[in-house]
Amino acid sequence: MRRTPTRLARAALPVALAAACALAAAAPALGARPVVYVQAGHEGPREPGYRDQTGAGSGPFGSEVGFTTRLAPKVVARLRAAGVDARESPGLVTPWGAPAAVFISLHHDIPEGAAAIGHAITGDGENWYHGEGGGAPSPRPYPDSAAHRRATTVSAAVERRSRALAHRIAARYRPIYTAANGAHGRWGGVQTRDGNPRMMSFYGFYRSRAAARVLVEAGAGGTDDGFLARTDLIAAAVSRGILDHLRERGLVG
């Protein structure tokens, strides 16, 4: 004999159903591939408030964009070959606020700069500049700062995972950043929380909802041109560092 649910049981059904739906939305689909966004730094279209930041006018390909637009597809291709759902983004973070396992922005520095890795930190905020990207970075808008798109947040958990990812990439990158491979600049390593604000308060960290968010300065344009020309070598190191991180989190085999 079929029993009719009690009034209390009927009242509980919508609550239970809502909870089940919430759990299903939060959990990754069975067999789903982790998503990684790879940004070619400074590639157009660029982010509002940063449109004048076209990148360094140096490097083996004549500009920073010439380097990043060669490197990003190679990182994406290696990640896809390893079973990752890797997607490219230009300077304008696309799509805004997308959830992912990783967001990584690829760059190279000016001749006086260094190879280094920055990551998202909590309790901070993105940089502001004069107009569309001029002058020194500021934690607060200047009177003439151009409007920005809405910002996402960086939690303590995101900082922890971002720092772990940065160290994973550094462990793969430092061994190839050598004079034998054409590098003649400085190795800055993983930046501290109070390190280079252009890296640690990078706007891209505030347009993504990725679980880990990092920025790679691959080397110093001009100083490291022999090394920076080796985009296959750099892509291999960067993608391996990302895969090490994804494996550690149990997201890839």
Protein Blocks (a to p, Z undefined) as FASTA:
>chain_A
ZZdddfklmmmmmmmmmmmmmmmmmpccehiacddddddehiacddehilmmnbjaedje
opaklmmmmmmmmmmmmmmmnopacddddfbdcdehiacfbdcddddddfklccdddddd
ehiacdddehjhgajddfbdcfklccddddddddfklmmmmmmmmmmmmmmmmmmmcfkn
opabdcebjadfklcfklmmgfklmmcccfbdcdddfbdehjlmmmmmmmmlmmmmmmmm
mmmmmmmnopaZZ
